Amino acid sequence: MKKSEHDIQNEIRVAIGAKQTATLFRANVGEAWTGICRRMNWIPDRVVIDGARRFQSGLPVGFPDLFGFRTIEVTPEMIGKKIAVFVFLEVKKPGGRTSKAQKEMHAFLQSAGAIGGVARSAEEAAALLQRL
């Protein structure tokens, strides 16, 4: 059976966490309805929302599936401190394509010094995050 992007994403998070390559977070987005809620007692599990308004929450269009940081040891010229470098992974199943918005977001993040790209497996993810 073919793996879904969600399955691959979970494998990547577990593998990267186990190797302590980076700290990754899942980028969650969603939408719901808000307004004045009234329970309809005569119909089980039914709620009516008066003055309903759609509410969207999350990140900009094209934002990667996984993001976080990788700790980098700074060279002696940089006072020997450690810094966190922003990392990101766009998870795709084999044959999956990135959208124009995703490509633009990746280019923007990389131009600012972020490390990352498209990963189709935990191995690809680890290789991407080792770049500097």
N, CA, C and O atoms as CSV, one atom per row, in Angstrom:
chain,resi,resn,atom,element,x,y,z
A,1,MET,N,N,0.836,-1.174,0.000
A,1,MET,CA,C,0.000,0.000,0.000
A,1,MET,C,C,0.889,1.249,0.000
A,1,MET,O,O,1.889,1.312,0.715
A,2,LYS,N,N,0.509,2.234,-0.811
A,2,LYS,CA,C,1.279,3.472,-0.887
A,2,LYS,C,C,1.084,4.299,0.372
A,2,LYS,O,O,-0.003,4.334,0.950
A,3,LYS,N,N,2.152,4.959,0.783
A,3,LYS,CA,C,2.087,5.808,1.973
A,3,LYS,C,C,1.479,7.161,1.615
A,3,LYS,O,O,1.709,7.690,0.527
A,4,SER,N,N,0.713,7.705,2.531
A,4,SER,CA,C,0.168,9.047,2.356
A,4,SER,C,C,1.223,10.067,2.789
A,4,SER,O,O,2.204,9.719,3.447
A,5,GLU,N,N,1.010,11.335,2.412
A,5,GLU,CA,C,1.920,12.382,2.865
A,5,GLU,C,C,1.921,12.462,4.389
A,5,GLU,O,O,2.955,12.732,4.999
A,6,HIS,N,N,0.771,12.231,4.997
A,6,HIS,CA,C,0.670,12.253,6.457
A,6,HIS,C,C,1.551,11.161,7.077
A,6,HIS,O,O,2.248,11.410,8.060
A,7,ASP,N,N,1.519,9.945,6.499
A,7,ASP,CA,C,2.363,8.845,6.986
A,7,ASP,C,C,3.847,9.203,6.867
A,7,ASP,O,O,4.624,8.991,7.797
A,8,ILE,N,N,4.224,9.750,5.709
A,8,ILE,CA,C,5.620,10.127,5.478
A,8,ILE,C,C,6.029,11.225,6.457
A,8,ILE,O,O,7.128,11.199,7.012
A,9,GLN,N,N,5.134,12.187,6.663
A,9,GLN,CA,C,5.405,13.279,7.603
A,9,GLN,C,C,5.690,12.741,9.005
A,9,GLN,O,O,6.632,13.185,9.661
A,10,ASN,N,N,4.888,11.799,9.460
A,10,ASN,CA,C,5.108,11.207,10.782
A,10,ASN,C,C,6.433,10.455,10.853
A,10,ASN,O,O,7.146,10.553,11.851
A,11,GLU,N,N,6.770,9.705,9.800
A,11,GLU,CA,C,8.053,8.994,9.766
A,11,GLU,C,C,9.214,9.981,9.854
A,11,GLU,O,O,10.195,9.740,10.558
A,12,ILE,N,N,9.094,11.088,9.135
A,12,ILE,CA,C,10.148,12.107,9.147
A,12,ILE,C,C,10.297,12.701,10.541
A,12,ILE,O,O,11.414,12.822,11.044
A,13,ARG,N,N,9.198,13.068,11.165
A,13,ARG,CA,C,9.267,13.678,12.501
A,13,ARG,C,C,9.911,12.727,13.504
A,13,ARG,O,O,10.721,13.154,14.327
A,14,VAL,N,N,9.564,11.451,13.446
A,14,VAL,CA,C,10.137,10.462,14.367
A,14,VAL,C,C,11.631,10.285,14.098
A,14,VAL,O,O,12.433,10.284,15.032
A,15,ALA,N,N,12.009,10.136,12.818
A,15,ALA,CA,C,13.415,9.900,12.472
A,15,ALA,C,C,14.293,11.101,12.810
A,15,ALA,O,O,15.377,10.942,13.372
A,16,ILE,N,N,13.832,12.291,12.472
A,16,ILE,CA,C,14.625,13.496,12.741
A,16,ILE,C,C,14.744,13.719,14.248
A,16,ILE,O,O,15.808,14.099,14.738
A,17,GLY,N,N,13.666,13.485,14.975
A,17,GLY,CA,C,13.696,13.625,16.435
A,17,GLY,C,C,14.621,12.617,17.088
A,17,GLY,O,O,15.352,12.955,18.019
A,18,ALA,N,N,14.596,11.377,16.606
A,18,ALA,CA,C,15.435,10.323,17.186
A,18,ALA,C,C,16.919,10.621,16.987
A,18,ALA,O,O,17.734,10.358,17.871
A,19,LYS,N,N,17.264,11.168,15.829
A,19,LYS,CA,C,18.667,11.488,15.539
A,19,LYS,C,C,19.062,12.864,16.073
A,19,LYS,O,O,20.228,13.250,15.995
A,20,GLN,N,N,18.104,13.592,16.606
A,20,GLN,CA,C,18.320,14.948,17.115
A,20,GLN,C,C,18.962,15.845,16.067
A,20,GLN,O,O,19.798,16.693,16.378
A,21,THR,N,N,18.550,15.639,14.808
A,21,THR,CA,C,19.035,16.460,13.701
A,21,THR,C,C,18.487,17.872,13.803
A,21,THR,O,O,19.192,18.847,13.540
A,22,ALA,N,N,17.216,17.972,14.190
A,22,ALA,CA,C,16.539,19.265,14.300
A,22,ALA,C,C,15.322,19.101,15.198
A,22,ALA,O,O,14.937,17.984,15.543
A,23,THR,N,N,14.728,20.215,15.568
A,23,THR,CA,C,13.457,20.214,16.290
A,23,THR,C,C,12.400,20.671,15.301
A,23,THR,O,O,12.469,21.785,14.782
A,24,LEU,N,N,11.417,19.811,15.037
A,24,LEU,CA,C,10.394,20.109,14.032
A,24,LEU,C,C,9.015,20.208,14.660
A,24,LEU,O,O,8.696,19.520,15.629
A,25,PHE,N,N,8.211,21.080,14.081
A,25,PHE,CA,C,6.819,21.243,14.480
A,25,PHE,C,C,5.946,21.095,13.242
A,25,PHE,O,O,6.358,21.448,12.137
A,26,ARG,N,N,4.759,20.581,13.430
A,26,ARG,CA,C,3.803,20.442,12.331
A,26,ARG,C,C,3.062,21.763,12.175
A,26,ARG,O,O,2.599,22.343,13.158
A,27,ALA,N,N,2.952,22.230,10.950
A,27,ALA,CA,C,2.235,23.472,10.661
A,27,ALA,C,C,0.750,23.148,10.498
A,27,ALA,O,O,0.336,22.571,9.493
A,28,ASN,N,N,-0.030,23.523,11.486
A,28,ASN,CA,C,-1.466,23.251,11.443
A,28,ASN,C,C,-2.233,24.464,10.937
A,28,ASN,O,O,-1.942,25.603,11.302
A,29,VAL,N,N,-3.199,24.200,10.105
A,29,VAL,CA,C,-4.119,25.236,9.645
A,29,VAL,C,C,-5.523,24.669,9.753
A,29,VAL,O,O,-5.705,23.452,9.800
A,30,GLY,N,N,-6.501,25.536,9.792
A,30,GLY,CA,C,-7.868,25.043,9.879
A,30,GLY,C,C,-8.870,26.163,9.733
A,30,GLY,O,O,-8.518,27.339,9.637
A,31,GLU,N,N,-10.117,25.771,9.718
A,31,GLU,CA,C,-11.189,26.751,9.677
A,31,GLU,C,C,-12.379,26.227,10.459
A,31,GLU,O,O,-12.565,25.021,10.626
A,32,ALA,N,N,-13.165,27.161,10.925
A,32,ALA,CA,C,-14.344,26.815,11.720
A,32,ALA,C,C,-15.350,27.951,11.569
A,32,ALA,O,O,-15.123,28.918,10.842
A,33,TRP,N,N,-16.444,27.807,12.263
A,33,TRP,CA,C,-17.471,28.843,12.272
A,33,TRP,C,C,-17.599,29.380,13.683
A,33,TRP,O,O,-17.528,28.630,14.656
A,34,THR,N,N,-17.790,30.688,13.783
A,34,THR,CA,C,-17.959,31.323,15.076
A,34,THR,C,C,-19.217,32.178,15.057
A,34,THR,O,O,-19.690,32.575,13.992
A,35,GLY,N,N,-19.740,32.448,16.200
A,35,GLY,CA,C,-20.961,33.237,16.349
A,35,GLY,C,C,-21.615,32.884,17.669
A,35,GLY,O,O,-20.953,32.405,18.590
A,36,ILE,N,N,-22.900,33.117,17.761
A,36,ILE,CA,C,-23.648,32.783,18.973
A,36,ILE,C,C,-24.215,31.377,18.805
A,36,ILE,O,O,-25.026,31.123,17.914
A,37,CYS,N,N,-23.778,30.473,19.669
A,37,CYS,CA,C,-24.178,29.063,19.570
A,37,CYS,C,C,-25.383,28.774,20.453
A,37,CYS,O,O,-25.475,29.236,21.591
A,38,ARG,N,N,-26.301,27.998,19.897
A,38,ARG,CA,C,-27.463,27.534,20.661
A,38,ARG,C,C,-27.590,26.032,20.457
A,38,ARG,O,O,-27.572,25.543,19.327
A,39,ARG,N,N,-27.717,25.312,21.552
A,39,ARG,CA,C,-27.910,23.863,21.483
A,39,ARG,C,C,-29.369,23.580,21.155
A,39,ARG,O,O,-30.277,24.187,21.723
A,40,MET,N,N,-29.574,22.663,20.242
A,40,MET,CA,C,-30.923,22.237,19.860
A,40,MET,C,C,-31.241,20.986,20.674
A,40,MET,O,O,-30.921,19.872,20.258
A,41,ASN,N,N,-31.863,21.166,21.819
A,41,ASN,CA,C,-32.097,20.062,22.753
A,41,ASN,C,C,-32.945,18.942,22.174
A,41,ASN,O,O,-32.785,17.789,22.574
A,42,TRP,N,N,-33.824,19.241,21.261
A,42,TRP,CA,C,-34.696,18.202,20.716
A,42,TRP,C,C,-34.021,17.387,19.609
A,42,TRP,O,O,-34.561,16.378,19.156
A,43,ILE,N,N,-32.824,17.836,19.173
A,43,ILE,CA,C,-32.055,17.060,18.197
A,43,ILE,C,C,-30.680,16.795,18.817
A,43,ILE,O,O,-29.911,17.735,19.022
A,44,PRO,N,N,-30.360,15.541,19.118
A,44,PRO,CA,C,-29.072,15.223,19.762
A,44,PRO,C,C,-27.878,15.729,18.946
A,44,PRO,O,O,-27.863,15.647,17.718
A,45,ASP,N,N,-26.893,16.248,19.653
A,45,ASP,CA,C,-25.635,16.698,19.046
A,45,ASP,C,C,-25.820,17.765,17.973
A,45,ASP,O,O,-25.019,17.840,17.040
A,46,ARG,N,N,-26.838,18.575,18.082
A,46,ARG,CA,C,-27.087,19.629,17.093
A,46,ARG,C,C,-26.901,20.994,17.739
A,46,ARG,O,O,-27.416,21.253,18.826
A,47,VAL,N,N,-26.161,21.863,17.061
A,47,VAL,CA,C,-25.943,23.232,17.519
A,47,VAL,C,C,-26.241,24.159,16.348
A,47,VAL,O,O,-25.879,23.863,15.209
A,48,VAL,N,N,-26.895,25.273,16.626
A,48,VAL,CA,C,-27.153,26.291,15.615
A,48,VAL,C,C,-26.283,27.498,15.955
A,48,VAL,O,O,-26.185,27.888,17.118
A,49,ILE,N,N,-25.652,28.090,14.937
A,49,ILE,CA,C,-24.811,29.266,15.148
A,49,ILE,C,C,-25.498,30.464,14.505
A,49,ILE,O,O,-25.612,30.545,13.282
A,50,ASP,N,N,-25.953,31.388,15.338
A,50,ASP,CA,C,-26.558,32.623,14.843
A,50,ASP,C,C,-25.456,33.623,14.509
A,50,ASP,O,O,-24.459,33.728,15.224
A,51,GLY,N,N,-25.650,34.355,13.414
A,51,GLY,CA,C,-24.634,35.331,13.001
A,51,GLY,C,C,-23.320,34.661,12.666
A,51,GLY,O,O,-22.251,35.182,12.985
A,52,ALA,N,N,-23.395,33.511,12.026
A,52,ALA,CA,C,-22.197,32.707,11.750
A,52,ALA,C,C,-21.191,33.464,10.880
A,52,ALA,O,O,-21.549,34.117,9.900
A,53,ARG,N,N,-19.921,33.350,11.273
A,53,ARG,CA,C,-18.819,33.920,10.513
A,53,ARG,C,C,-17.735,32.851,10.382
A,53,ARG,O,O,-17.396,32.167,11.348
A,54,ARG,N,N,-17.204,32.724,9.178
A,54,ARG,CA,C,-16.129,31.769,8.950
A,54,ARG,C,C,-14.847,32.324,9.573
A,54,ARG,O,O,-14.534,33.507,9.441
A,55,PHE,N,N,-14.116,31.445,10.250
A,55,PHE,CA,C,-12.880,31.819,10.921
A,55,PHE,C,C,-11.779,30.912,10.402
A,55,PHE,O,O,-11.880,29.690,10.511
A,56,GLN,N,N,-10.728,31.495,9.839
A,56,GLN,CA,C,-9.593,30.714,9.354
A,56,GLN,C,C,-8.383,30.997,10.230
A,56,GLN,O,O,-8.132,32.136,10.623
A,57,SER,N,N,-7.641,29.941,10.529
A,57,SER,CA,C,-6.479,30.066,11.394
A,57,SER,C,C,-5.317,29.308,10.776
A,57,SER,O,O,-5.504,28.265,10.149
A,58,GLY,N,N,-4.142,29.829,10.952
A,58,GLY,CA,C,-2.989,29.093,10.465
A,58,GLY,C,C,-1.918,29.990,9.906
A,58,GLY,O,O,-1.691,31.095,10.399
A,59,LEU,N,N,-1.268,29.515,8.886
A,59,LEU,CA,C,-0.083,30.144,8.335
A,59,LEU,C,C,-0.329,30.613,6.904
A,59,LEU,O,O,-1.358,30.278,6.317
A,60,PRO,N,N,0.599,31.385,6.332
A,60,PRO,CA,C,0.409,31.877,4.966
A,60,PRO,C,C,0.314,30.739,3.950
A,60,PRO,O,O,0.820,29.640,4.180
A,61,VAL,N,N,-0.337,31.019,2.835
A,61,VAL,CA,C,-0.446,30.050,1.744
A,61,VAL,C,C,0.962,29.655,1.313
A,61,VAL,O,O,1.836,30.509,1.164
A,62,GLY,N,N,1.176,28.362,1.116
A,62,GLY,CA,C,2.472,27.864,0.677
A,62,GLY,C,C,3.433,27.528,1.803
A,62,GLY,O,O,4.532,27.039,1.544
A,63,PHE,N,N,3.040,27.782,3.065
A,63,PHE,CA,C,3.944,27.501,4.185
A,63,PHE,C,C,4.205,25.996,4.252
A,63,PHE,O,O,3.290,25.206,4.018
A,64,PRO,N,N,5.444,25.581,4.568
A,64,PRO,CA,C,5.801,24.156,4.599
A,64,PRO,C,C,5.039,23.363,5.665
A,64,PRO,O,O,4.528,23.924,6.634
A,65,ASP,N,N,4.979,22.046,5.459
A,65,ASP,CA,C,4.289,21.141,6.385
A,65,ASP,C,C,4.965,21.086,7.751
A,65,ASP,O,O,4.296,21.063,8.785
A,66,LEU,N,N,6.284,21.066,7.744
A,66,LEU,CA,C,7.062,20.968,8.981
A,66,LEU,C,C,8.043,22.131,9.045
A,66,LEU,O,O,8.624,22.520,8.032
A,67,PHE,N,N,8.223,22.679,10.237
A,67,PHE,CA,C,9.178,23.767,10.407
A,67,PHE,C,C,9.778,23.673,11.801
A,67,PHE,O,O,9.240,22.987,12.670
A,68,GLY,N,N,10.873,24.351,12.009
A,68,GLY,CA,C,11.503,24.334,13.318
A,68,GLY,C,C,12.882,24.942,13.261
A,68,GLY,O,O,13.108,25.935,12.570
A,69,PHE,N,N,13.817,24.333,14.000
A,69,PHE,CA,C,15.170,24.868,14.011
A,69,PHE,C,C,16.189,23.754,14.168
A,69,PHE,O,O,15.891,22.657,14.640
A,70,ARG,N,N,17.388,24.078,13.758
A,70,ARG,CA,C,18.541,23.199,13.911
A,70,ARG,C,C,19.604,24.016,14.623
A,70,ARG,O,O,19.876,25.150,14.229
A,71,THR,N,N,20.203,23.467,15.653
A,71,THR,CA,C,21.239,24.192,16.385
A,71,THR,C,C,22.557,24.084,15.632
A,71,THR,O,O,22.985,22.998,15.241
A,72,ILE,N,N,23.177,25.219,15.441
A,72,ILE,CA,C,24.452,25.293,14.735
A,72,ILE,C,C,25.496,25.816,15.711
A,72,ILE,O,O,25.255,26.787,16.429
A,73,GLU,N,N,26.656,25.170,15.733
A,73,GLU,CA,C,27.730,25.701,16.568
A,73,GLU,C,C,28.469,26.763,15.776
A,73,GLU,O,O,28.932,26.521,14.662
A,74,VAL,N,N,28.569,27.924,16.359
A,74,VAL,CA,C,29.199,29.058,15.704
A,74,VAL,C,C,30.716,28.914,15.810
A,74,VAL,O,O,31.232,28.398,16.802
A,75,THR,N,N,31.411,29.368,14.794
A,75,THR,CA,C,32.874,29.274,14.763
A,75,THR,C,C,33.502,30.221,15.780
A,75,THR,O,O,32.834,31.129,16.273
A,76,PRO,N,N,34.791,30.018,16.101
A,76,PRO,CA,C,35.458,30.884,17.080
A,76,PRO,C,C,35.377,32.371,16.717
A,76,PRO,O,O,35.320,33.228,17.598
A,77,GLU,N,N,35.371,32.664,15.424
A,77,GLU,CA,C,35.261,34.060,15.006
A,77,GLU,C,C,33.925,34.658,15.429
A,77,GLU,O,O,33.768,35.878,15.487
A,78,MET,N,N,32.977,33.795,15.722
A,78,MET,CA,C,31.641,34.254,16.108
A,78,MET,C,C,31.422,34.040,17.603
A,78,MET,O,O,30.287,33.855,18.043
A,79,ILE,N,N,32.480,34.065,18.369
A,79,ILE,CA,C,32.476,34.012,19.826
A,79,ILE,C,C,32.078,32.642,20.377
A,79,ILE,O,O,31.777,32.544,21.567
A,80,GLY,N,N,32.062,31.585,19.569
A,80,GLY,CA,C,31.801,30.243,20.054
A,80,GLY,C,C,30.400,29.983,20.564
A,80,GLY,O,O,30.179,28.993,21.261
A,81,LYS,N,N,29.452,30.836,20.239
A,81,LYS,CA,C,28.073,30.622,20.675
A,81,LYS,C,C,27.351,29.689,19.716
A,81,LYS,O,O,27.808,29.438,18.601
A,82,LYS,N,N,26.225,29.188,20.171
A,82,LYS,CA,C,25.361,28.392,19.304
A,82,LYS,C,C,24.157,29.235,18.923
A,82,LYS,O,O,23.672,30.053,19.705
A,83,ILE,N,N,23.685,29.015,17.697
A,83,ILE,CA,C,22.495,29.723,17.236
A,83,ILE,C,C,21.519,28.720,16.639
A,83,ILE,O,O,21.912,27.631,16.220
A,84,ALA,N,N,20.263,29.090,16.603
A,84,ALA,CA,C,19.239,28.250,15.986
A,84,ALA,C,C,18.980,28.764,14.575
A,84,ALA,O,O,18.727,29.953,14.378
A,85,VAL,N,N,19.043,27.875,13.607
A,85,VAL,CA,C,18.774,28.221,12.216
A,85,VAL,C,C,17.407,27.654,11.849
A,85,VAL,O,O,17.125,26.486,12.115
A,86,PHE,N,N,16.565,28.474,11.243
A,86,PHE,CA,C,15.220,28.054,10.849
A,86,PHE,C,C,15.317,26.962,9.790
A,86,PHE,O,O,16.064,27.094,8.821
A,87,VAL,N,N,14.562,25.887,9.978
A,87,VAL,CA,C,14.515,24.791,9.005
A,87,VAL,C,C,13.067,24.521,8.623
A,87,VAL,O,O,12.146,24.805,9.388
A,88,PHE,N,N,12.880,23.966,7.421
A,88,PHE,CA,C,11.527,23.628,6.975
A,88,PHE,C,C,11.564,22.421,6.054
A,88,PHE,O,O,12.565,22.155,5.389
A,89,LEU,N,N,10.458,21.701,6.030
A,89,LEU,CA,C,10.299,20.551,5.137
A,89,LEU,C,C,8.902,20.571,4.543
A,89,LEU,O,O,7.910,20.682,5.265
A,90,GLU,N,N,8.831,20.464,3.238
A,90,GLU,CA,C,7.562,20.280,2.538
A,90,GLU,C,C,7.488,18.791,2.241
A,90,GLU,O,O,8.304,18.277,1.476
A,91,VAL,N,N,6.538,18.097,2.825
A,91,VAL,CA,C,6.440,16.646,2.685
A,91,VAL,C,C,5.532,16.309,1.507
A,91,VAL,O,O,4.401,16.786,1.419
A,92,LYS,N,N,6.045,15.484,0.611
A,92,LYS,CA,C,5.273,15.038,-0.549
A,92,LYS,C,C,5.407,13.529,-0.686
A,92,LYS,O,O,6.458,12.951,-0.407
A,93,LYS,N,N,4.329,12.911,-1.118
A,93,LYS,CA,C,4.433,11.489,-1.437
A,93,LYS,C,C,5.140,11.376,-2.782
A,93,LYS,O,O,5.203,12.357,-3.523
A,94,PRO,N,N,5.676,10.201,-3.116
A,94,PRO,CA,C,6.359,10.047,-4.398
A,94,PRO,C,C,5.452,10.503,-5.542
A,94,PRO,O,O,4.292,10.100,-5.633
A,95,GLY,N,N,5.996,11.337,-6.397
A,95,GLY,CA,C,5.225,11.873,-7.517
A,95,GLY,C,C,4.444,13.132,-7.174
A,95,GLY,O,O,3.915,13.797,-8.065
A,96,GLY,N,N,4.367,13.464,-5.887
A,96,GLY,CA,C,3.641,14.667,-5.464
A,96,GLY,C,C,4.375,15.923,-5.914
A,96,GLY,O,O,5.605,15.955,-5.941
A,97,ARG,N,N,3.615,16.957,-6.268
A,97,ARG,CA,C,4.208,18.189,-6.785
A,97,ARG,C,C,3.996,19.350,-5.824
A,97,ARG,O,O,3.016,19.390,-5.080
A,98,THR,N,N,4.921,20.282,-5.854
A,98,THR,CA,C,4.759,21.499,-5.066
A,98,THR,C,C,3.991,22.526,-5.888
A,98,THR,O,O,4.147,22.606,-7.107
A,99,SER,N,N,3.170,23.303,-5.213
A,99,SER,CA,C,2.404,24.355,-5.884
A,99,SER,C,C,3.301,25.573,-6.111
A,99,SER,O,O,4.400,25.663,-5.563
A,100,LYS,N,N,2.817,26.499,-6.922
A,100,LYS,CA,C,3.552,27.742,-7.164
A,100,LYS,C,C,3.759,28.487,-5.846
A,100,LYS,O,O,4.849,28.995,-5.581
A,101,ALA,N,N,2.712,28.552,-5.023
A,101,ALA,CA,C,2.811,29.248,-3.734
A,101,ALA,C,C,3.853,28.594,-2.833
A,101,ALA,O,O,4.588,29.290,-2.131
A,102,GLN,N,N,3.925,27.261,-2.847
A,102,GLN,CA,C,4.921,26.556,-2.035
A,102,GLN,C,C,6.334,26.855,-2.532
A,102,GLN,O,O,7.234,27.105,-1.731
A,103,LYS,N,N,6.530,26.832,-3.850
A,103,LYS,CA,C,7.853,27.136,-4.408
A,103,LYS,C,C,8.285,28.551,-4.045
A,103,LYS,O,O,9.442,28.789,-3.698
A,104,GLU,N,N,7.340,29.489,-4.128
A,104,GLU,CA,C,7.657,30.877,-3.779
A,104,GLU,C,C,8.009,31.008,-2.298
A,104,GLU,O,O,8.939,31.732,-1.944
A,105,MET,N,N,7.275,30.315,-1.438
A,105,MET,CA,C,7.556,30.365,-0.002
A,105,MET,C,C,8.918,29.749,0.299
A,105,MET,O,O,9.675,30.289,1.106
A,106,HIS,N,N,9.239,28.620,-0.345
A,106,HIS,CA,C,10.539,27.977,-0.140
A,106,HIS,C,C,11.665,28.928,-0.541
A,106,HIS,O,O,12.653,29.064,0.180
A,107,ALA,N,N,11.514,29.585,-1.695
A,107,ALA,CA,C,12.533,30.520,-2.174
A,107,ALA,C,C,12.701,31.683,-1.191
A,107,ALA,O,O,13.821,32.105,-0.904
A,108,PHE,N,N,11.585,32.191,-0.682
A,108,PHE,CA,C,11.630,33.285,0.294
A,108,PHE,C,C,12.373,32.848,1.561
A,108,PHE,O,O,13.251,33.561,2.046
A,109,LEU,N,N,12.018,31.673,2.093
A,109,LEU,CA,C,12.655,31.188,3.319
A,109,LEU,C,C,14.149,30.958,3.111
A,109,LEU,O,O,14.962,31.328,3.958
A,110,GLN,N,N,14.511,30.342,1.977
A,110,GLN,CA,C,15.922,30.073,1.701
A,110,GLN,C,C,16.709,31.368,1.493
A,110,GLN,O,O,17.873,31.455,1.885
A,111,SER,N,N,16.079,32.373,0.879
A,111,SER,CA,C,16.777,33.649,0.666
A,111,SER,C,C,17.079,34.344,1.996
A,111,SER,O,O,17.987,35.171,2.079
A,112,ALA,N,N,16.311,34.003,3.032
A,112,ALA,CA,C,16.531,34.573,4.363
A,112,ALA,C,C,17.483,33.722,5.206
A,112,ALA,O,O,17.752,34.051,6.361
A,113,GLY,N,N,17.994,32.627,4.629
A,113,GLY,CA,C,18.958,31.794,5.338
A,113,GLY,C,C,18.419,30.497,5.907
A,113,GLY,O,O,19.155,29.757,6.559
A,114,ALA,N,N,17.141,30.206,5.673
A,114,ALA,CA,C,16.561,28.955,6.178
A,114,ALA,C,C,17.122,27.759,5.415
A,114,ALA,O,O,17.556,27.883,4.270
A,115,ILE,N,N,17.107,26.611,6.064
A,115,ILE,CA,C,17.559,25.353,5.468
A,115,ILE,C,C,16.330,24.482,5.262
A,115,ILE,O,O,15.516,24.340,6.175
A,116,GLY,N,N,16.180,23.894,4.072
A,116,GLY,CA,C,15.056,22.988,3.860
A,116,GLY,C,C,14.726,22.785,2.403
A,116,GLY,O,O,15.444,23.234,1.509
A,117,GLY,N,N,13.614,22.093,2.183
A,117,GLY,CA,C,13.157,21.788,0.837
A,117,GLY,C,C,12.098,20.710,0.881
A,117,GLY,O,O,11.451,20.495,1.906
A,118,VAL,N,N,11.926,20.029,-0.253
A,118,VAL,CA,C,10.915,18.982,-0.388
A,118,VAL,C,C,11.516,17.639,0.005
A,118,VAL,O,O,12.609,17.286,-0.438
A,119,ALA,N,N,10.794,16.889,0.844
A,119,ALA,CA,C,11.249,15.563,1.279
A,119,ALA,C,C,10.153,14.542,1.025
A,119,ALA,O,O,8.981,14.787,1.311
A,120,ARG,N,N,10.546,13.395,0.486
A,120,ARG,CA,C,9.607,12.308,0.228
A,120,ARG,C,C,9.868,11.099,1.127
A,120,ARG,O,O,9.200,10.071,1.018
A,121,SER,N,N,10.851,11.244,2.017
A,121,SER,CA,C,11.184,10.168,2.957
A,121,SER,C,C,11.972,10.764,4.118
A,121,SER,O,O,12.428,11.906,4.064
A,122,ALA,N,N,12.119,9.964,5.163
A,122,ALA,CA,C,12.911,10.401,6.317
A,122,ALA,C,C,14.377,10.599,5.923
A,122,ALA,O,O,15.044,11.492,6.445
A,123,GLU,N,N,14.877,9.770,5.006
A,123,GLU,CA,C,16.265,9.886,4.564
A,123,GLU,C,C,16.492,11.201,3.824
A,123,GLU,O,O,17.486,11.888,4.061
A,124,GLU,N,N,15.557,11.555,2.916
A,124,GLU,CA,C,15.675,12.830,2.202
A,124,GLU,C,C,15.602,14.001,3.174
A,124,GLU,O,O,16.327,14.985,3.030
A,125,ALA,N,N,14.726,13.888,4.161
A,125,ALA,CA,C,14.574,14.960,5.151
A,125,ALA,C,C,15.874,15.170,5.915
A,125,ALA,O,O,16.316,16.306,6.086
A,126,ALA,N,N,16.487,14.086,6.374
A,126,ALA,CA,C,17.739,14.190,7.128
A,126,ALA,C,C,18.836,14.824,6.275
A,126,ALA,O,O,19.601,15.655,6.764
A,127,ALA,N,N,18.915,14.436,5.005
A,127,ALA,CA,C,19.932,15.000,4.109
A,127,ALA,C,C,19.706,16.500,3.902
A,127,ALA,O,O,20.662,17.275,3.904
A,128,LEU,N,N,18.465,16.904,3.727
A,128,LEU,CA,C,18.154,18.330,3.549
A,128,LEU,C,C,18.559,19.140,4.773
A,128,LEU,O,O,19.113,20.231,4.643
A,129,LEU,N,N,18.287,18.614,5.951
A,129,LEU,CA,C,18.541,19.361,7.177
A,129,LEU,C,C,20.015,19.412,7.560
A,129,LEU,O,O,20.395,20.186,8.439
A,130,GLN,N,N,20.850,18.604,6.916
A,130,GLN,CA,C,22.289,18.636,7.187
A,130,GLN,C,C,22.993,19.724,6.383
A,130,GLN,O,O,24.153,20.040,6.644
A,131,ARG,N,N,22.295,20.294,5.409
A,131,ARG,CA,C,22.897,21.352,4.589
A,131,ARG,C,C,23.155,22.593,5.425
A,131,ARG,O,O,22.469,22.855,6.413
A,132,LEU,N,N,24.159,23.349,5.006
A,132,LEU,CA,C,24.371,24.660,5.621
A,132,LEU,C,C,24.995,25.579,4.621
A,132,LEU,O,O,25.261,26.740,4.932
